[in-house]
Amino acid sequence: MELIVQGISHRYGDIVALDGIDLEVREGETLALIGPSGCGKSTLLGIMGGILAPSAGSVLVRGAVPAGSLNPQTYIFQDFALLPWRTVEGNIALALEHHGLPAAECQARIADVLARTGLAEFRQAFPKQLSGGMRQRVGIARALAVKPAILLMDEPLSALDAQTRELLMEDFLALWLRERITAVYVTHNLQEALRLADRVCVLSRRPGRVREIVSIDMPQAERVTPAAQAHLAGLHDRLWRLIKAEAQVAEREVVDV
Amino acid sequence: MSEARPVTFRGGGFVVVPKKGAALVAFVGLIALWEVSVRFGWISPIFLPSPTSVVEAFWELAVSGTLWLHIGQSLKRLLGGWTLGTVGGLALGFAIGVWSLSRAVGLPLVSALFPIPKIALLPLLILWLGIGETSKVATIALGVFFPTVIATFSAIDGVPRNLIRMGQSFNLPAADVLRKIVLPGALPGILAGFRITASIGLILLVSAEMIGAEHGIGAFILQAGNLMQTDQLLAGVVMLSVLGLLIGTGLNRLERRLLRWR
């Protein structure tokens, strides 16, 4: 499925967070949204999945919903958003229960995603018993259980430590290379964007506008090779130049909330 | 190079260490001191009867059946009033927590009525409902109602918004969001409220029974006081303390069962 963003603007009171965003997420691609903090990346992602109402503009989807997809646009959250009173299994079941699936299919879906995320032995554990990385794996498993057409990820790795982040990035890649789910990946981490994305959309800061869209024309599998490093370093520099000045402003700003 | 010196340890203390048995020893010691003081005539038994005579009085009440009569009456009032107030309080608390309109209307009302000491309304309730059971139950219910409302909607306010958004992002129907996310998320706060309302209920029970009742622990204590039967009076106080302890234990069990995930 494709996602088309048309003229999205959003304001919080007097502050214009997003201003006239036009964007297309193509079938099967991973689009990274990067930008300095406060540029409205998360706001845009919320609007894309219909959990935030934009002040102006519209979001459209094109293409058929794949068979068995219960929730075409599915989120993976930065803070995992797991219910602490439900087990791993119960948290995944939450996304399925209200669809009235036959019990056998529900169980099959849960078993399938638990196996794919390496959580099979933790199915009875409560979230508080799991490490941050394992918790996010539950978040991923829950998202996969509804067979999403578009994955919307809001800084899914930024609450994790560096090593766990590496491990989960590998998992994400393995998943995408196999399934090719259309994905929007919000991050402020250039390395993550360069590693995972097919295209990187750079947003400017307040008001958030699309500054540039950079294509990374190199398959994800090749990006870890030494030969690829020079090319990626060049892209990294280019992206960093695009956001550096604004990141500096953002860093020196007094937050007034 | 000068000589090496050991680093002195300075991180001790300020840590709570469990001391087993200390509480029991203190408790027994205190009661023994009390018993001895009365036996040696340091304290007049008319003002403070010895622990043994309190136990004796308690035993006599239990054997004669008066104890069960008073406890039965009191429990009926407490249970009735507390249940009524809790059910009503949960309903309004949920409404205030979930719907903006009921919050706009309900919150100022609750804030205005909550500070009234509910026992002050008993004379009015007696005029309306008669001197019988209804006015006492209503007093307890009113006293329990407002704290329950406040505990419930505060607990709902404390449910993380991101969990609710998560539920919506998976297309959960509103009823499911309420039942599977809001209610369990608010449960710890609601149960903490039960603890407070149980003690409020007990206070109002005794006060209401002292104002006008034939039976009940409050009435019994008042009568014993009027007749200078301090051993019976204290037996009544012990009943209340046991009752409070039992309620507390019950709530602990309930919390442990319902909040296993914490």
Interface residues (C-beta under 8 A of the other chain):
Chain A: G49 I51 L70 N71 Q73 T74 Y75 F77 D79 A81 L83 P84 W85 R86 L94 A95 E97 H98 F126 K128 R142 V146
Chain B: N162 L163 R165 M166 G167 Q168 S169 F170 N171 L172 P173 D176 K180 I181 P184 G185 L259 W261 R262
